[in-house]
Amino acid sequence: MFLEPQETMPQTSVFSSILTPGCSGQGLPGMGERGGGGTGSGELIFQDGRLVSGSLEALMEHLVPTVDYYPDRTYIFTFLLSSRVFLPPHDLLARVGQICLEQRQQLEAGADKVKLKSFSAKIVQLLKEWTEAFPFDFQGEKAMAELKTITQRVTQYDEENGTVKRAIAQMTQNLLLSLAARSQLQELREKLRPPPGDKGPVLKAKPPAAQKDILGVCCDPLVLAQQLTHIELERVSSVHPEDLMQVISHMDAPDNHRCRGDLTKTYGLEAYDNWFNCLSMLVATEVCRVVKKKQRTRMVEFFIDVARECFNIGNFNSMMAIISGMNLSPVARLKKTWSKVKTAKFDVLEHHMDPSSNFCNYRTALQGATQRSQTAHSSREKIVIPVFNLFVKDIYFLHKIHANRLPNGQVNFKKFWEISRQIHDFMTWTQVECPFEKDRKIQSYLLTAPVYSEEALFIASFESEGPENHMEKDSWKTLRTTLLNRA
C-alpha cells in the first residue's frame, strides 16, 4: 500500500556539484588567499580561487587571521565543523593559540602597536564566531583553559576597559549563557527520557468508547498540520551542526576516537529523531483504536488530508511520518477500511514519497520549497522542513563514499565544502520562526497521547478486521496466548 522509505538508502548525487560547481547552482565559496596566489599557497591547493585541499597544519594556519588577512566566514564554519573528524576541538584551539602566539611575537619585535591592536581584534572576532557557532566545543576544562590563555595574550597590551577587553568580556558572557542553556535542556531531556525497553502502553484491543481521539481535539487538517510544524521547528532547533557531523563520522576509524561526539551525547538529535517515530506510532494508534469501520475510514482520510497540508506548508518530515504510520503493517492490512478510502489524495502523496530514482519526486518538491523560501514575501513561505532521516543519509553517504584524505595525505576539502554547505542550509531552515498561532491543547495531545506498542497495534487491528491468511492467523493466536498468560 505505502512504500517503505526507510528501507531505501538514498544515494546522493549532490557530490557532482563539487566536481562541477555550476551543476548545483551553488558553487564552492570563494576564498581570500592568505599570502600567495596561483594554484598553491604553501600546502594549500586552490582551483579557480577555491580551496580544494591542503595539509591539516596548513588548513589550521589558514584559519588564523593575520594583520592583512581574515578568513572567509564560510571557511571558518566549514573548517571548524570538519576539523573534529581529525582532532578534538580543544586540540585545535591549542594549535590556534600557538599560531597566534608566534604571530604576536613577530609583531611585538616590530614594536608596531597599531598592528598589534588590529591583530588582537581579528583574533577576538575569530573566537567570537567560533563560540557562537559551536559553543559546546568549549564545555570542557581543557577548551576553556585554552580560550583563557589566548584571550590573556591578545589583551596584554590593551588599555584598561579597552575595545578588545570589552569584546572578550561580552563574548565570554554569551558563551557561558549558551552553555548553561544547553546543559539545562540536556538535563531536562535526560529526566524525561523513557526507560530502556519502554515502548508505550500495551493496551488491550478495544479502548473505551468515551476515550478521546485526535478528531475530538482537532478536526481541521490544516490546523493540525500547523501545530505539527510548530513541534517540528521547536524540536529541530535543538539539532546542532556538530551533532550531524558526529552522526556521519562516528563509525569512522582511525579518526573516530578523536571525534568530539564521543564526549557529548547528541540529545537534541535523538529527541528529534524519536519525534518522527512517535508521530508515526500515534497515527497508527489513532487508526487502529477506532472500532467502527466508517469512523476508521474517516480517520485515515483525515490523516491523508493532514499529510497533504504538511506538504503544502513545506513540512516534509511530518508528512513522511504520517505516511510511515499508515504504512505500518497493522494499518496497511486493514483492507476493508482502505477499500472505502478515497484514493485520489492518497495517490498524490504516494507519488511525492515514491522512493524510486532516489526519491526524485520528493527532492523536486524539496527544491521547489527551498526556492520558495529564498524568495519568500511572508514567513509562511520560508518554512522548509526536510525528511530528516533522508537528509542524514544523504550527508552520511556523501561522507562514506569520498575519502577524508587524498592519496598524497592532504585533507580532501572539496568533500567537506559540500557537507558543510548542506548542513548550513539545514541549519538555516531550522532557524525559521513558526508563523502559526500555537494551540497548546492540540500540541499537548500530540505530545502526550497514549501510543500503542507494536503488539497492541496488531491486537487492535485483528479485533477490527480478523486475520485473512495462515500467517495472520498464527500471529493472532500467538498474541491471544500472550494476553492470556499475562492475565
C-alpha positions in Angstrom: 0.0 0.0 0.0 2.6 2.5 1.1 6.2 2.2 0.1 8.8 1.9 2.9 11.2 4.9 2.6 13.3 3.9 5.5 14.5 0.7 3.8 16.0 2.5 0.8 19.4 4.1 1.3 19.4 7.4 -0.5 22.4 7.6 -2.9 23.1 11.3 -3.1 24.1 12.8 -6.4 25.0 16.2 -4.9 28.7 15.5 -5.0 28.6 16.1 -8.7 28.1 19.8 -7.7 31.5 19.7 -6.2 33.2 18.2 -9.2 31.3 20.6 -11.5 30.2 23.6 -9.3 27.8 25.0 -11.8 25.5 21.9 -11.8 24.0 22.7 -8.4 23.6 26.4 -8.8 25.7 26.9 -5.8 29.5 26.8 -6.4 32.1 26.4 -3.7 32.6 29.6 -1.6 35.3 31.9 -2.8 38.4 32.2 -0.6 40.6 35.1 0.2 44.2 34.0 -0.4 46.5 34.1 2.5 49.9 35.3 1.3 50.0 33.7 -2.2 48.1 33.1 -5.4 48.0 30.7 -8.3 47.2 27.1 -7.7 49.0 26.7 -4.5 49.9 28.6 -1.4 52.3 26.7 0.8 50.5 23.4 1.4 47.1 24.7 0.3 45.8 23.9 -3.1 43.3 26.2 -4.9 41.3 25.7 -8.1 39.8 28.7 -9.7 40.3 30.6 -6.5 38.6 27.9 -4.3 40.4 25.9 -1.7 40.2 22.2 -2.6 42.8 20.5 -0.4 45.6 21.0 2.0 47.5 19.6 4.9 45.8 19.7 8.2 48.5 22.0 9.5 48.1 24.4 6.6 44.4 24.4 7.0 44.8 25.3 10.7 47.1 28.2 9.8 44.6 29.4 7.1 42.0 29.7 9.9 44.1 32.1 11.9 43.9 35.8 10.9 47.0 38.0 10.3 47.3 41.8 10.2 46.4 41.8 6.5 44.1 38.7 6.3 40.9 37.4 7.8 39.4 34.1 6.8 36.2 33.9 4.8 33.2 33.1 7.1 32.3 30.1 5.0 35.8 28.7 5.5 35.6 29.3 9.3 32.3 27.4 9.6 33.5 24.6 7.3 36.8 24.0 8.9 35.6 24.3 12.4 32.9 21.8 11.6 35.0 19.3 9.7 38.2 19.5 11.8 36.6 17.4 14.5 36.9 14.5 12.2 40.7 14.7 12.6 41.2 16.1 16.1 39.2 17.3 19.1 38.2 21.0 19.3 40.4 21.6 22.3 43.5 20.4 20.4 42.6 22.7 17.5 42.1 25.6 19.9 45.5 24.9 21.4 47.1 24.9 17.9 45.3 28.2 17.1 46.7 29.6 20.3 50.3 28.6 19.3 49.9 30.2 15.9 48.5 33.3 17.5 51.5 33.5 19.9 54.0 33.1 17.1 52.4 35.9 15.0 52.1 38.1 18.0 55.8 37.7 18.9 56.8 38.8 15.4 54.6 41.9 15.7 56.0 42.6 19.1 59.5 42.5 17.7 58.5 45.2 15.3 57.0 47.3 18.1 54.0 48.4 16.0 51.2 48.9 18.5 48.6 49.7 15.7 49.3 46.4 14.0 49.2 44.6 17.4 45.8 46.0 18.2 44.4 45.2 14.7 45.7 41.6 15.0 44.2 41.2 18.5 40.8 42.5 17.3 40.8 39.9 14.5 41.7 37.1 16.8 38.8 38.0 19.1 36.5 38.2 16.2 37.5 34.6 15.2 37.0 33.4 18.7 33.6 35.1 18.8 32.5 33.4 15.6 33.7 30.1 17.0 32.0 30.4 20.3 28.7 31.4 18.6 28.7 28.7 16.0 30.0 25.8 18.2 29.6 26.7 21.9 29.8 23.1 23.0 33.4 23.0 21.8 34.2 25.0 24.9 32.3 22.9 27.5 35.4 21.0 28.7 38.0 22.3 31.1 40.8 22.0 28.5 39.0 24.1 26.0 38.1 26.8 28.5 41.7 26.9 29.7 43.0 27.3 26.2 40.4 30.0 25.5 41.5 31.9 28.6 45.2 31.6 27.6 44.6 33.0 24.2 42.4 35.9 25.4 45.0 36.8 28.0 47.7 37.0 25.3 45.7 39.3 23.0 44.8 41.7 25.8 48.3 42.0 27.1 48.8 45.5 25.6 45.2 46.6 25.6 44.3 49.5 27.9 42.0 49.1 30.8 38.5 48.7 29.6 39.8 48.8 26.1 37.9 47.7 23.0 39.5 44.2 22.9 38.9 43.6 26.6 35.3 44.6 26.3 34.7 42.4 23.3 36.2 39.4 25.1 34.1 40.0 28.2 30.9 40.1 26.1 32.0 37.0 24.2 32.7 35.1 27.4 29.4 36.1 28.9 27.4 35.0 25.8 29.3 31.7 25.7 28.6 30.9 29.4 24.9 31.7 28.9 24.7 29.5 25.8 26.5 26.6 27.6 24.2 26.9 30.6 21.1 26.9 28.4 22.1 23.8 26.5 23.1 22.0 29.7 19.7 22.7 31.3 18.0 21.5 28.2 20.0 18.3 28.2 19.3 17.6 31.8 15.6 18.1 31.2 15.6 15.7 28.3 17.5 13.1 30.3 14.9 13.3 33.1 12.1 12.9 30.5 13.8 10.1 28.6 11.7 6.8 28.9 13.4 3.8 30.5 15.1 1.3 28.1 12.6 -1.1 26.6 9.6 1.1 27.3 7.6 1.1 24.0 4.5 2.6 25.4 1.4 1.1 26.9 0.2 -2.4 25.7 -3.5 -1.7 25.6 -6.0 -4.5 25.1 -7.8 -4.4 21.8 -10.8 -2.1 22.2 -10.4 1.1 24.2 -13.4 2.6 26.0 -15.8 4.4 23.6 -15.5 7.6 25.6 -11.8 7.8 25.2 -10.8 10.9 23.4 -9.2 10.7 19.9 -7.4 13.2 17.7 -10.7 14.2 15.9 -12.1 15.1 19.3 -9.3 17.6 19.8 -8.8 18.9 16.3 -10.9 18.1 13.2 -9.3 20.6 10.9 -6.4 19.1 8.8 -4.7 22.5 8.2 -4.7 23.4 11.9 -3.2 20.1 12.9 -0.6 20.4 10.2 0.3 23.9 11.5 0.6 22.5 15.1 2.8 19.7 13.8 5.0 22.3 12.1 5.3 24.1 15.5 6.5 21.0 17.1 8.9 20.2 14.3 10.6 23.6 14.4 10.9 23.5 18.2 12.5 20.1 18.1 14.8 20.6 15.2 16.1 23.9 16.7 17.9 21.7 19.2 19.9 19.9 16.5 23.4 21.4 16.1 25.9 21.2 13.2 28.4 19.2 15.3 25.7 16.7 16.1 25.2 16.0 12.4 28.9 15.7 11.8 29.2 13.3 14.7 26.4 11.1 13.3 28.1 10.7 9.9 31.6 10.2 11.2 31.2 8.2 14.4 31.7 4.9 12.5 35.0 6.0 11.0 38.3 4.7 12.1 41.0 5.6 13.0 39.8 9.2 13.4 36.7 8.2 15.3 38.3 8.0 18.7 39.3 11.7 18.5 35.9 13.0 17.4 34.2 15.4 19.9 31.0 13.4 19.6 32.4 10.8 21.9 32.4 13.3 24.7 28.9 14.6 24.4 25.6 12.8 23.6 23.5 14.3 20.8 20.4 14.7 22.9 18.8 17.2 20.5 19.3 14.9 17.5 18.0 11.9 19.4 14.9 13.8 20.6 14.1 15.0 17.0 14.6 11.5 15.5 12.4 10.0 18.2 9.7 12.5 17.4 9.3 11.1 13.9 8.8 7.6 15.3 6.4 8.8 18.0 4.3 10.6 15.3 4.2 7.5 13.1 3.1 5.4 16.0 0.5 8.0 17.1 -1.0 7.9 13.6 -1.2 4.1 13.6 -2.7 4.1 17.1 -5.4 6.7 16.2 -6.4 4.5 13.2 -6.3 1.1 14.8 -8.1 2.1 18.0 -11.3 3.1 16.1 -13.8 0.3 16.4 -16.3 1.1 13.6 -15.1 0.8 10.0 -16.8 4.1 8.9 -15.1 6.1 11.6 -11.8 4.3 10.9 -12.1 5.3 7.2 -12.7 8.9 8.2 -9.6 8.8 10.4 -7.4 7.5 7.6 -8.8 10.2 5.2 -8.2 12.8 7.9 -4.5 11.9 8.2 -4.2 11.9 4.4 -5.5 15.5 4.4 -3.2 16.4 7.3 -0.2 15.0 5.3 -1.3 17.0 2.3 -1.4 20.2 4.3 2.0 19.4 5.7 3.3 19.1 2.1 1.8 22.5 1.2 3.4 24.1 4.2 6.8 22.6 3.4 6.8 20.3 6.4 8.0 17.2 4.7 9.2 15.4 7.9 5.7 15.3 9.4 4.2 14.3 6.1 6.6 11.3 5.9 6.0 10.4 9.5 2.2 10.3 8.8 2.7 8.2 5.7 5.0 5.8 7.6 2.4 5.4 10.3 -0.3 4.4 7.9 2.2 2.1 6.2 2.8 0.1 9.3 1.5 -3.5 8.9 -1.3 -3.2 11.5 -2.8 -0.3 9.5 -1.9 -1.4 6.0 -3.6 -4.8 6.5 -7.0 -3.2 7.1 -8.2 -4.0 3.6 -11.9 -3.4 4.3 -11.1 0.0 5.7 -8.8 1.0 2.8 -11.4 -0.1 0.2 -13.6 2.7 1.5 -10.9 5.4 1.4 -10.9 7.9 -1.4 -7.7 7.2 -3.2 -7.1 10.3 -5.3 -5.3 12.3 -2.5 -3.6 9.1 -1.3 -2.2 8.6 -4.8 -0.7 12.1 -4.9 1.0 11.6 -1.5 2.3 8.2 -2.7 3.7 9.9 -5.8 5.5 12.5 -3.8 7.2 10.0 -1.5 7.9 7.4 -4.1 11.5 6.1 -3.3 12.3 5.2 -6.8 15.2 7.1 -8.5 16.5 8.1 -5.1 13.3 9.8 -4.0 13.4 12.0 -7.1 9.8 13.4 -6.7 10.4 14.3 -3.1 13.7 16.0 -4.0 12.0 18.0 -6.7 9.4 19.2 -4.2 12.1 20.0 -1.6 13.9 22.0 -4.2 10.7 23.9 -5.0 10.1 24.6 -1.3 13.7 25.8 -1.0 13.4 28.2 -3.9 10.1 29.5 -2.4 11.8 30.1 0.9 14.7 32.0 -0.7 12.3 34.4 -2.4 9.6 34.5 0.3 7.5 37.5 0.9 6.0 36.1 4.1 7.2 34.0 7.0 4.8 31.2 5.9 6.7 30.8 2.7 10.0 30.4 4.4 9.2 27.0 6.0 11.3 24.1 4.8 11.5 21.0 7.0 13.1 18.2 5.1 12.6 14.5 5.8 15.3 14.2 8.5 16.3 10.6 8.0 16.8 11.1 4.3 18.9 14.3 4.9 21.1 12.4 7.4 21.5 9.5 5.0 22.4 11.9 2.2 25.3 13.5 4.0 26.3 10.2 5.5 26.5 8.6 2.1 28.5 11.6 0.8 30.9 11.2 3.7 31.3 7.5 3.3 32.0 7.3 -0.5 34.6 10.0 -0.6 37.8 9.8 1.5 38.7 12.3 4.1 42.2 12.5 2.7 43.6 12.4 -0.8 46.3 9.8 -1.8 49.0 12.5 -1.1 47.8 12.7 2.6 46.1 16.1 2.2 42.6 16.8 3.5 40.0 16.4 0.8 38.4 19.8 1.4 36.1 19.6 -1.6 34.2 16.9 0.3 33.9 19.0 3.4 32.8 22.1 1.5 29.8 20.1 0.2 28.9 18.5 3.6 29.2 21.9 5.3 27.0 23.6 2.6 24.3 21.0 3.1 24.4 21.3 6.9 24.5 25.0 6.7 21.4 25.0 4.5 19.7 22.7 7.0 20.6 24.9 10.0 19.2 27.9 8.1 15.9 26.2 7.7 15.7 25.3 11.4 16.0 28.9 12.4 12.8 30.0 10.8 10.2 31.3 13.3 6.9 29.5 13.1 4.3 31.9 11.9 1.3 29.9 13.1 -0.6 30.5 16.3 0.2 27.9 18.9 -2.6 25.8 20.2 -1.4 24.2 23.5 -4.4 21.9 23.8 -3.7 20.3 20.4 0.1 20.2 21.0 -0.4 18.6 24.4 -2.4 15.8 22.8 0.1 15.2 20.1 3.0 15.0 22.6 1.3 13.1 25.4 -1.5 11.0 24.0 -1.0 7.3 24.8 0.6 5.4 21.9 0.1 1.7 21.3 3.1 -0.6 21.2 3.6 -2.7 18.1 1.9 -5.6 19.8 -1.1 -3.6 20.9 -1.4 -2.2 17.4 -1.7 -5.7 16.0 -4.2 -6.7 18.6 -6.4 -3.7 17.8 -6.0 -4.4 14.1 -7.1 -8.0 14.3 -10.0 -7.1 16.6 -11.2 -4.7 13.9 -10.6 -6.9 10.9 -9.9 -10.6 11.6 -6.9 -12.4 10.2 -7.2 -13.4 6.5 -4.4 -15.9 5.9 -2.4 -18.6 7.8 0.4 -16.2 8.7 -2.0 -13.7 10.2 -4.0 -16.4 12.0 -0.8 -17.7 13.6 0.2 -14.2 14.7 -3.3 -13.6 16.2 -3.2 -16.9 18.0 0.2 -16.1 19.5 -1.0 -12.6 20.6 -4.0 -14.1 22.3 -1.9 -16.7 24.1 0.4 -13.9 25.3 -2.6 -11.9 26.7 -4.0 -15.0 28.5 -0.6 -15.7 30.1 -0.4 -12.1 31.3 -3.9 -12.2 32.7 
